[in-house]
Amino acid sequence: MSHHDITTETISFRGAHGDAVAGYLAQPRGRGPFSGVVFLHHMPGWDEWTREVTRKFADHGYATLTPHLFHRDGPQEDPVALAARVREAGGVPDNQVLGDITGAMAVLRGLPNASGKIAVAGVCSGGRQAYLAAALVPGLDAAVDCWGGRVVPQQPDDITEKRHLVGIDLTDRIACPLLGLFGNEDSNPSPAAVDRIEAELKRHGKPYEFHRYDGAGHAFFASDRPNYRWQQANDGWRKVFDFLARHLNG
């Protein structure tokens, strides 16, 4: 149930390589303690819907910081044009994203009302990055992958100089519980790719839960896009907040 009065602000924090990175911070008012969420935006960028999601997490009691992962490429640029340019250039480097996540975690842990527990959550390209973080970023208590594509590479150009990490090959290193939400009409990740990820998680004995939705494709949470499916999205959000409550507030 959402009930928190929240504050929001755009901040600058130190990400990978000590770079100054913009972040959208939303947090509940009150003494807390409040657990934290690092939210990773989709390929369309640090857009209006991304900020809405950041506030939604805060409204449910989580101090949430969304790094602007494309900030270095054009902080003042229109998010649609910037995302197209970043995509054309091959995305953002995996190691840079992991460094930005680590920096965002430090901000959340430094808040005066922080509980110290932190999850990473991402959608689309951010879902893949959340999967990588679950394996490679120390100190996470939970991870949420919403329809993250390319965890299982499906095309030869899915692996690039910038996107060089193969998520499924890192499954044995996942060190926190993982939640995955997927649409059965999605092509990236396809249902077959989700099957492969699930089999690998089982093979390594990792704590996870996957939920798959008929009648939903990619980005079915995105209320500003044609793929939005309100029934599946509402159920998915319930799954997200139940998962976070168990692993961050338990």
C-alpha positions as CSV (number, residue, x, y, z in Angstrom):
1,M,0.0,0.0,0.0
2,S,1.4,3.4,-0.9
3,H,1.1,6.1,1.7
4,H,4.3,8.0,2.1
5,D,4.8,11.7,1.7
6,I,7.9,12.0,-0.4
7,T,10.6,14.5,-1.4
8,T,12.3,14.6,-4.8
9,E,15.4,16.3,-6.2
10,T,17.9,16.0,-9.0
11,I,21.4,15.5,-7.5
12,S,24.9,15.0,-8.8
13,F,26.9,12.1,-7.4
14,R,30.2,10.3,-8.1
15,G,29.8,7.4,-10.4
16,A,32.2,5.2,-12.3
17,H,35.8,6.6,-12.6
18,G,34.8,9.4,-10.1
19,D,32.6,11.1,-12.8
20,A,29.9,13.5,-11.8
21,V,26.6,11.8,-12.8
22,A,23.1,13.2,-12.5
23,G,20.6,11.2,-10.5
24,Y,16.9,11.6,-9.6
25,L,16.4,11.0,-5.9
26,A,13.0,10.4,-4.3
27,Q,12.7,9.5,-0.7
28,P,10.0,9.1,2.0
29,R,9.7,11.8,4.6
30,G,10.2,10.6,8.2
31,R,12.6,9.0,10.5
32,G,12.7,5.6,8.8
33,P,14.8,3.6,8.6
34,F,14.1,3.3,4.9
35,S,15.7,0.7,2.6
36,G,17.0,1.8,-0.8
37,V,16.5,1.0,-4.4
38,V,18.8,1.9,-7.3
39,F,16.5,2.0,-10.3
40,L,18.0,1.6,-13.8
41,H,16.1,3.2,-16.6
42,H,15.2,1.7,-20.0
43,M,16.8,2.5,-23.3
44,P,14.4,5.4,-24.0
45,G,16.4,7.0,-21.2
46,W,16.0,9.1,-18.1
47,D,12.5,10.2,-19.2
48,E,9.2,11.2,-17.6
49,W,8.0,7.7,-17.0
50,T,11.4,6.8,-15.4
51,R,10.9,9.6,-12.9
52,E,7.3,8.5,-12.2
53,V,8.6,5.0,-11.4
54,T,11.3,6.5,-9.1
55,R,8.5,8.3,-7.2
56,K,6.4,5.1,-7.1
57,F,9.2,3.3,-5.2
58,A,9.5,6.2,-2.8
59,D,5.8,6.3,-2.3
60,H,6.0,2.6,-1.2
61,G,8.7,3.5,1.4
62,Y,12.0,3.1,-0.4
63,A,14.6,5.8,-0.9
64,T,15.2,5.5,-4.6
65,L,18.0,6.9,-6.8
66,T,17.8,6.6,-10.6
67,P,21.2,7.4,-12.2
68,H,21.2,9.1,-15.6
69,L,23.2,6.4,-17.3
70,F,23.4,8.5,-20.5
71,H,24.5,11.7,-18.6
72,R,28.0,11.7,-20.0
73,D,26.6,11.6,-23.6
74,G,24.4,14.7,-23.4
75,P,22.9,15.7,-20.1
76,Q,20.7,18.5,-21.6
77,E,19.6,16.6,-24.7
78,D,16.0,15.5,-25.4
79,P,15.8,11.9,-23.9
80,V,14.4,10.4,-27.1
81,A,17.2,11.9,-29.3
82,L,19.8,11.1,-26.7
83,A,18.7,7.5,-26.4
84,A,18.7,7.0,-30.2
85,R,22.3,8.4,-30.3
86,V,23.5,6.2,-27.4
87,R,21.9,3.1,-29.0
88,E,23.5,3.9,-32.3
89,A,26.9,4.2,-30.6
90,G,26.5,0.7,-29.0
91,G,24.9,1.6,-25.6
92,V,26.8,2.5,-22.5
93,P,29.8,0.4,-21.2
94,D,28.9,-2.3,-18.8
95,N,31.7,-1.5,-16.4
96,Q,30.6,2.1,-16.4
97,V,27.1,1.2,-15.4
98,L,28.3,-1.1,-12.6
99,G,30.4,1.8,-11.3
100,D,27.4,4.2,-11.4
101,I,25.3,1.6,-9.5
102,T,28.0,1.4,-6.8
103,G,28.1,5.2,-6.5
104,A,24.3,5.3,-6.3
105,M,24.4,2.7,-3.5
106,A,26.9,4.8,-1.5
107,V,24.5,7.8,-1.8
108,L,21.6,5.8,-0.5
109,R,23.6,4.2,2.3
110,G,24.7,7.7,3.3
111,L,21.2,9.1,3.8
112,P,20.5,9.8,7.5
113,N,17.4,7.6,7.6
114,A,18.9,4.7,5.7
115,S,18.4,1.1,6.9
116,G,21.5,0.0,5.0
117,K,19.6,-2.5,2.8
118,I,19.6,-1.9,-0.9
119,A,18.0,-3.5,-4.0
120,V,18.7,-2.8,-7.7
121,A,15.8,-2.8,-10.1
122,G,15.8,-2.2,-13.8
123,V,13.6,-2.4,-16.9
124,C,14.5,-3.3,-20.5
125,S,18.3,-2.6,-20.8
126,G,18.2,-1.8,-17.1
127,G,16.8,-5.2,-16.4
128,R,19.9,-6.8,-18.0
129,Q,22.1,-4.4,-16.0
130,A,20.3,-5.3,-12.8
131,Y,21.1,-9.0,-13.6
132,L,24.8,-8.1,-14.1
133,A,24.8,-6.1,-10.8
134,A,23.4,-9.0,-8.9
135,A,26.4,-11.0,-9.9
136,L,29.1,-8.3,-9.9
137,V,28.3,-5.5,-7.5
138,P,28.9,-6.4,-3.8
139,G,26.5,-5.5,-1.1
140,L,23.1,-5.9,-2.8
141,D,20.3,-7.4,-0.9
142,A,17.9,-8.1,-3.8
143,A,17.6,-7.6,-7.6
144,V,14.7,-7.1,-9.9
145,D,15.0,-7.8,-13.6
146,C,12.0,-6.6,-15.6
147,W,12.1,-8.0,-19.1
148,G,15.9,-7.5,-19.4
149,G,17.0,-8.3,-22.9
150,R,20.3,-9.8,-23.9
151,V,20.9,-11.6,-20.6
152,V,21.0,-14.4,-23.1
153,P,22.5,-13.1,-26.3
154,Q,20.2,-13.7,-29.2
155,Q,22.0,-12.0,-32.1
156,P,25.7,-11.8,-33.0
157,D,25.7,-8.0,-32.3
158,D,24.2,-8.5,-28.8
159,I,27.8,-8.7,-27.6
160,T,29.8,-5.5,-28.3
161,E,32.9,-3.8,-27.0
162,K,30.7,-1.8,-24.7
163,R,28.2,-4.6,-23.8
164,H,30.8,-7.2,-23.4
165,L,29.4,-9.0,-20.3
166,V,27.2,-12.0,-20.9
167,G,24.7,-12.2,-18.1
168,I,23.8,-15.9,-18.2
169,D,27.5,-16.8,-18.0
170,L,27.6,-14.9,-14.7
171,T,24.7,-16.6,-13.0
172,D,26.9,-18.6,-10.7
173,R,28.1,-15.3,-9.2
174,I,24.7,-14.0,-8.3
175,A,24.8,-13.2,-4.6
176,C,21.3,-12.0,-3.8
177,P,17.6,-13.0,-4.4
178,L,16.4,-12.3,-7.9
179,L,12.9,-11.4,-9.1
180,G,12.2,-11.6,-12.8
181,L,9.0,-10.3,-14.6
182,F,8.5,-11.2,-18.3
183,G,5.8,-10.9,-21.0
184,N,5.2,-14.1,-23.0
185,E,4.8,-12.1,-26.2
186,D,8.2,-10.5,-25.8
187,S,11.0,-11.3,-28.4
188,N,13.9,-10.0,-26.3
189,P,13.9,-11.8,-24.0
190,S,12.0,-14.4,-25.7
191,P,10.2,-17.1,-23.7
192,A,12.9,-19.5,-24.7
193,A,15.6,-17.1,-23.4
194,V,13.7,-16.9,-20.1
195,D,13.6,-20.7,-19.9
196,R,17.4,-20.8,-20.3
197,I,17.9,-18.2,-17.6
198,E,15.6,-20.0,-15.2
199,A,17.4,-23.3,-15.9
200,E,20.7,-21.7,-15.2
201,L,19.5,-20.2,-11.9
202,K,18.2,-23.6,-10.9
203,R,21.4,-25.4,-11.9
204,H,23.4,-23.1,-9.6
205,G,20.8,-23.2,-6.7
206,K,20.2,-19.4,-6.8
207,P,17.2,-17.9,-4.9
208,Y,14.9,-16.5,-7.5
209,E,11.3,-16.2,-8.6
210,F,10.0,-15.6,-12.1
211,H,6.6,-14.5,-13.2
212,R,5.5,-14.6,-16.8
213,Y,2.4,-12.9,-18.3
214,D,0.3,-14.0,-21.1
215,G,-1.0,-11.1,-23.3
216,A,2.0,-9.0,-22.5
217,G,5.1,-8.1,-24.5
218,H,8.1,-5.9,-23.8
219,A,7.7,-2.8,-21.6
220,F,4.2,-3.8,-20.4
221,F,4.6,-1.6,-17.3
222,A,5.2,1.5,-19.4
223,S,2.0,3.5,-19.1
224,D,3.1,6.0,-21.8
225,R,3.6,3.3,-24.5
226,P,1.4,1.1,-26.6
227,N,2.7,-2.0,-25.0
228,Y,1.2,-1.1,-21.6
229,R,-1.1,-3.8,-20.1
230,W,-2.7,-2.5,-17.0
231,Q,-3.8,-5.8,-15.5
232,Q,-0.5,-7.5,-16.0
233,A,1.4,-4.3,-14.8
234,N,-0.7,-4.0,-11.7
235,D,-0.1,-7.6,-10.8
236,G,3.6,-7.2,-11.6
237,W,3.9,-4.2,-9.3
238,R,2.3,-6.2,-6.5
239,K,5.0,-8.9,-7.1
240,V,7.7,-6.3,-7.0
241,F,6.7,-4.7,-3.7
242,D,6.0,-8.1,-2.1
243,F,9.5,-9.2,-3.0
244,L,11.1,-6.0,-1.8
245,A,9.2,-6.2,1.5
246,R,10.5,-9.7,2.1
247,H,14.1,-9.1,1.3
248,L,14.6,-5.5,2.4
249,N,12.2,-5.0,5.3
250,G,12.0,-8.5,6.7
